[in-house]
Each structure stands twice: as structure tokens, then as C-alpha cells.
Amino acid sequence: MLRPFLAACTIALTAPAAMAACATDGEIAAFVESYLAKTPAQALSPGGSMEDALCSQSKLAAALEPHLGRVIGHKAGLTSKPAQERFGAAEPVRGLLYRNMMLENGAKLDAPWGAIPMVEADLVLVVADEAINTAATPEEALAHISAIRPFIELPDLTLAKGQPFTAETITAMGVGTRLGVLGAPVAVEDPAAMARMLEEMSVTIRDGAGGVLVQAPGRAVLGNPVNAALWLRSKGVVFKPGDLISVGSFGPLFPPRAGKGGVSVTYEGLPGNPVVEVFFPE
């Protein structure tokens, strides 16, 4: 699972100019300490290249696995225009998903889950087989996706005040990975029909009082949410059966207090108009 990232790390370490930008063991240890304590952290690889950032991400993943469980998939971040604009990015970024971060639909969180906890409406694709790695279109990719799962990601922006938020530092810290709430799987029975539904669906996130916080069409994520998987492939990610793929946010992120006790996300236009929800008792 981590080979692409370890390869990036190896490349970075062989270039003298990149050595200083790939996080040191001490920097990784300090970041993990802050992460586990849910306190603001110092940025990893500030001023470095994307290769440096991926090297740091690989080292961070090895340090986080004992706490978050094994890597179970990949995430694309900054896949909507509002998210890219907020962080000044020209394209998405990529990170990892871990086993222990996944919560079941209806989960209750009694305390902030990070230093700078946020909420976003997301979606997860479940990989059926390795043939997805040769897909060129959303329809072709969906032929190798076993299910679509509603997903509320609960990221942590993590970085201390004054630290640089760039595509590189966001990548180095794993794209804010912290927690996520998975809804019931929706089977992919007709790839062509599902491709259309994913593009045309309306994704609505509501607060605990029923007010609309975000509403966006499926096409808000790279024209079609499945394009997030294709983008990850274009960056060298190789999927395997059972992998989860987080496609990224359908709109801006917001702090949990905006949820007024919790949020729900509805995917109107997918079979059964599925809903996933999470609660933040006040």
C-alpha cells in the first residue's frame, strides 16, 4: 500500500537539495505527538516540493499506523473549486485512509476530534478489482467499483497559527486525515447509469436543526466524483481490491459548531437517496 510513497521518499532522499525538505525523524515525532494530543502542530516540508511532501507523508504514515491502524485506502483532497481556492491550490492533493479512523453511520462524538476539527460532505468508492488501474473514464472505473458509500469526513487542519497552508504542507501532513463516518453501501449495478447519477446527484449537508449548510451537484468534484480516482491514478497511486477511495469535499469545510449538534448528508439522485449522519452532543 505504501510503496508509491516509499518510492517518492527514496527519490527525495537521494537528492541533496531535497533532503532538508523531507521531514526528519525528529520532526515526524513532534508532529505525531501534537497529533495524538490534538494540539496545533508545526508544518512538515514547508517550502519543499511535492516530492518532498510525499516523502514526509510516507514517513508520517509509518509513524501513525500504530495509532490509526493499517492503511485501507487513499483520499483525494481539494477536489472542488471552493476548497482549492481556500488553500490556493491549482489541483487536488492526495493522502491516505486508515482503518481506525472509520466510524459507523450515526456516530456520536463527545469532544473535538482534533486541534482544528472540521466537517465536510464526501463520498467513498470501494474498489472491486485491480482492473480499475487501467480505467480511463468514470464509466470504465465504475465497472471495477463494488459500491458507493456516503461519507462525512471529519478532518483536522492541524497546523498551528502562522504555519503555511500550501498544497505541499497539506500533503505532507496527510491531507488532514482524522476521522470519517461511513454510510451504508450502494451497489454499482450499472456503471453507465451510476456515472450519470453521480454527476447529476445533489449533495446536501444539513445541520442538527435541519438548516442547509452546503448544497452542491455531484459534478462539483472534478466534473464527476469518480474522476478523483482517475486523478489519483494519474499521480501513480495503484489500487487493490477492497481499497477505499475518498473523493473529496463537495463544498467548503466548516467547523463543528456550525452543525448545531450534528450534521446529515443526503445524496439525492443516488438509489434510495441515501443519508449519512453524525452527532456532536452539546
C-alpha positions as CSV (number, residue, x, y, z in Angstrom):
1,M,0.0,0.0,0.0
2,L,2.8,2.4,0.9
3,R,5.2,1.5,-2.0
4,P,4.4,4.6,-4.1
5,F,5.1,6.9,-1.1
6,L,8.2,5.0,-0.1
7,A,9.4,5.3,-3.6
8,A,8.9,9.0,-3.5
9,C,10.7,9.2,-0.2
10,T,13.7,7.3,-1.7
11,I,13.9,9.6,-4.6
12,A,13.8,12.6,-2.4
13,L,16.5,11.3,-0.1
14,T,18.9,10.7,-2.9
15,A,18.8,14.4,-4.0
16,P,20.8,16.7,-1.7
17,A,18.6,19.7,-2.3
18,A,15.5,17.7,-1.2
19,M,17.0,16.2,2.0
20,A,16.2,19.2,4.2
21,A,12.7,19.4,2.9
22,C,11.7,15.8,3.6
23,A,10.8,15.8,7.3
24,T,13.4,14.4,9.7
25,D,12.6,11.7,12.2
26,G,12.5,14.4,14.9
27,E,10.0,16.5,13.0
28,I,7.8,13.5,12.4
29,A,7.9,12.5,16.1
30,A,7.0,16.1,17.1
31,F,4.1,16.1,14.6
32,V,2.8,12.8,15.9
33,E,3.0,14.0,19.5
34,S,0.9,17.0,18.6
35,Y,-1.5,14.9,16.5
36,L,-2.2,12.5,19.3
37,A,-2.5,15.3,21.9
38,K,-4.9,17.2,19.4
39,T,-2.8,20.3,19.7
40,P,-1.7,22.5,16.8
41,A,1.4,21.2,15.0
42,Q,4.3,22.6,13.1
43,A,4.1,22.2,9.3
44,L,6.1,19.4,7.6
45,S,8.1,20.2,4.5
46,P,7.4,24.0,4.4
47,G,9.0,25.4,1.2
48,G,9.6,21.9,-0.2
49,S,8.5,20.3,-3.4
50,M,5.5,17.9,-3.8
51,E,8.1,15.1,-3.9
52,D,9.4,16.3,-0.5
53,A,5.8,16.4,0.8
54,L,5.1,12.9,-0.3
55,C,8.3,11.7,1.3
56,S,7.2,13.3,4.6
57,Q,3.7,11.8,4.2
58,S,5.2,8.3,3.8
59,K,7.3,8.7,7.0
60,L,4.3,10.1,8.8
61,A,2.1,7.2,7.7
62,A,4.6,4.7,9.2
63,A,4.5,6.6,12.4
64,L,0.7,6.9,12.5
65,E,-0.2,3.3,11.7
66,P,0.4,2.0,15.2
67,H,-2.2,4.5,16.4
68,L,-4.6,4.7,13.4
69,G,-4.4,1.1,12.2
70,R,-3.3,-0.1,8.8
71,V,-3.7,1.9,5.6
72,I,-7.0,0.9,3.9
73,G,-7.2,3.3,1.0
74,H,-6.5,6.7,-0.4
75,K,-8.0,10.2,-0.4
76,A,-8.1,13.0,-2.8
77,G,-8.4,16.4,-1.2
78,L,-9.1,19.9,-2.6
79,T,-11.2,18.4,-5.4
80,S,-13.8,21.2,-5.5
81,K,-13.1,24.8,-6.6
82,P,-14.1,26.3,-3.2
83,A,-11.6,24.0,-1.5
84,Q,-8.8,24.8,-4.0
85,E,-9.5,28.5,-3.8
86,R,-9.4,28.4,0.0
87,F,-5.9,27.0,0.1
88,G,-4.5,28.5,-3.1
89,A,-4.1,25.1,-4.9
90,A,-4.1,24.6,-8.6
91,E,-5.1,20.9,-8.4
92,P,-6.1,18.3,-5.9
93,V,-3.8,16.7,-3.3
94,R,-3.6,13.1,-2.1
95,G,-3.5,11.4,1.3
96,L,-4.2,8.1,3.0
97,L,-7.1,6.5,4.8
98,Y,-6.6,4.3,7.9
99,R,-8.7,1.5,9.4
100,N,-9.3,3.1,12.9
101,M,-10.5,6.4,11.5
102,M,-13.7,5.0,10.2
103,L,-16.9,5.3,12.2
104,E,-20.3,3.9,11.6
105,N,-23.4,5.9,10.5
106,G,-24.9,7.8,13.4
107,A,-21.7,8.0,15.4
108,K,-21.6,10.4,18.4
109,L,-18.5,12.4,19.2
110,D,-18.5,13.9,22.7
111,A,-15.3,16.0,22.2
112,P,-13.4,17.8,19.5
113,W,-11.6,15.2,17.4
114,G,-8.6,17.4,16.5
115,A,-6.7,20.6,17.0
116,I,-8.7,22.3,14.3
117,P,-11.7,19.9,13.6
118,M,-13.7,20.4,10.5
119,V,-16.7,18.8,8.7
120,E,-17.1,18.1,5.0
121,A,-19.5,16.2,2.7
122,D,-17.6,13.5,1.0
123,L,-18.1,10.1,-0.8
124,V,-16.2,6.8,-0.8
125,L,-15.7,4.4,-3.6
126,V,-15.0,0.8,-2.8
127,V,-12.6,-0.9,-5.2
128,A,-13.7,-4.3,-6.6
129,D,-10.6,-5.4,-8.5
130,E,-7.3,-4.2,-9.9
131,A,-8.6,-3.6,-13.4
132,I,-9.6,-0.2,-12.1
133,N,-6.0,0.8,-12.6
134,T,-6.4,0.7,-16.4
135,A,-9.7,2.6,-16.5
136,A,-9.7,5.9,-18.5
137,T,-13.3,7.2,-17.8
138,P,-15.7,7.3,-14.9
139,E,-17.9,4.6,-16.5
140,E,-14.9,2.3,-17.0
141,A,-13.7,2.9,-13.5
142,L,-17.2,2.1,-12.0
143,A,-17.1,-1.3,-13.7
144,H,-14.5,-2.1,-11.1
145,I,-16.1,-0.4,-8.1
146,S,-18.2,-2.7,-6.0
147,A,-20.1,0.0,-4.0
148,I,-20.5,3.7,-3.3
149,R,-20.6,4.8,0.3
150,P,-21.9,8.1,1.7
151,F,-19.2,9.6,3.8
152,I,-18.9,12.5,6.2
153,E,-15.2,13.3,6.6
154,L,-14.1,14.8,9.9
155,P,-10.7,16.2,9.0
156,D,-8.3,18.1,11.2
157,L,-6.5,21.1,9.7
158,T,-3.9,20.5,12.5
159,L,-1.4,23.3,11.8
160,A,-0.6,26.0,14.3
161,K,-1.4,29.7,13.7
162,G,1.1,31.2,11.3
163,Q,2.1,27.9,9.7
164,P,1.9,27.8,5.9
165,F,-1.1,26.1,4.4
166,T,0.0,25.1,0.9
167,A,-0.7,22.1,-1.3
168,E,2.7,20.8,-0.2
169,T,2.2,21.2,3.6
170,I,-1.3,19.8,3.4
171,T,0.0,16.8,1.5
172,A,2.9,16.3,3.9
173,M,0.5,16.1,6.9
174,G,-1.7,13.6,5.1
175,V,-4.4,16.0,3.9
176,G,-5.9,16.4,7.3
177,T,-6.8,12.7,8.0
178,R,-8.5,12.2,11.3
179,L,-12.0,10.6,11.3
180,G,-14.9,9.8,8.9
181,V,-18.4,8.4,9.1
182,L,-19.4,5.8,6.5
183,G,-22.9,5.3,5.4
184,A,-24.5,2.0,4.0
185,P,-23.0,0.8,0.7
186,V,-24.9,1.4,-2.5
187,A,-24.1,-1.3,-5.1
188,V,-22.9,-0.4,-8.5
189,E,-25.1,-2.5,-10.8
190,D,-25.0,-0.4,-14.0
191,P,-21.7,1.6,-14.4
192,A,-23.1,3.9,-17.1
193,A,-26.2,4.7,-15.1
194,M,-24.2,5.2,-11.9
195,A,-21.8,7.6,-13.7
196,R,-24.7,9.8,-14.7
197,M,-26.3,9.6,-11.3
198,L,-23.0,10.6,-9.5
199,E,-22.6,13.6,-11.8
200,E,-26.2,14.8,-11.6
201,M,-27.0,14.0,-7.9
202,S,-27.5,16.8,-5.4
203,V,-25.4,16.6,-2.2
204,T,-26.9,18.4,0.7
205,I,-25.4,18.8,4.2
206,R,-27.7,19.9,6.9
207,D,-27.1,21.0,10.5
208,G,-28.8,19.4,13.5
209,A,-31.8,21.8,13.2
210,G,-32.3,20.9,9.5
211,G,-30.8,24.0,8.0
212,V,-28.8,23.7,4.8
213,L,-25.1,24.3,5.2
214,V,-23.9,23.1,1.8
215,Q,-25.7,22.0,-1.4
216,A,-23.7,21.0,-4.5
217,P,-24.1,18.8,-7.5
218,G,-22.1,15.7,-7.9
219,R,-20.1,17.4,-10.7
220,A,-18.7,19.8,-8.2
221,V,-16.0,17.2,-7.6
222,L,-13.8,17.3,-10.7
223,G,-16.9,17.1,-13.0
224,N,-17.7,13.6,-11.7
225,P,-16.7,12.2,-8.3
226,V,-15.1,9.2,-9.9
227,N,-12.6,11.5,-11.6
228,A,-11.0,11.7,-8.2
229,A,-9.9,8.1,-8.5
230,L,-8.7,8.7,-12.0
231,W,-6.7,11.7,-10.8
232,L,-5.1,9.6,-8.1
233,R,-4.1,7.0,-10.7
234,S,-2.5,9.8,-12.8
235,K,-0.3,10.5,-9.8
236,G,0.9,7.0,-9.6
237,V,-1.5,5.5,-7.0
238,V,-2.2,1.8,-7.6
239,F,-5.4,0.5,-6.2
240,K,-6.1,-3.0,-4.9
241,P,-9.3,-4.9,-4.2
242,G,-11.1,-3.6,-1.1
243,D,-9.4,-0.2,-1.1
244,L,-11.5,2.8,-0.1
245,I,-11.2,6.0,-2.1
246,S,-12.4,9.2,-0.6
247,V,-13.2,11.6,-3.5
248,G,-13.0,14.9,-1.5
249,S,-15.4,17.6,-0.4
250,F,-18.4,18.7,-2.4
251,G,-18.1,22.2,-0.9
252,P,-16.4,24.3,1.7
253,L,-15.3,22.8,5.0
254,F,-16.8,24.2,8.2
255,P,-16.3,23.9,12.0
256,P,-18.4,21.5,14.0
257,R,-20.1,24.3,15.9
258,A,-21.9,25.2,12.7
259,G,-23.6,21.8,12.9
260,K,-25.7,22.8,15.9
261,G,-25.3,19.3,17.5
262,G,-24.6,17.3,14.3
263,V,-24.9,17.0,10.6
264,S,-26.5,14.8,8.0
265,V,-25.6,14.5,4.3
266,T,-28.2,13.4,1.7
267,Y,-27.2,12.2,-1.8
268,E,-30.4,12.9,-3.7
269,G,-30.3,11.1,-7.1
270,L,-28.4,8.0,-6.0
271,P,-30.5,4.9,-5.5
272,G,-32.6,5.3,-2.4
273,N,-31.4,8.9,-1.8
274,P,-29.0,7.7,0.9
275,V,-28.3,9.7,4.1
276,V,-25.4,9.6,6.5
277,E,-25.2,11.4,9.8
278,V,-23.0,12.2,12.8
279,F,-23.8,13.8,16.1
280,F,-21.9,16.3,18.2
281,P,-23.7,16.4,21.6
282,E,-23.5,19.9,23.1
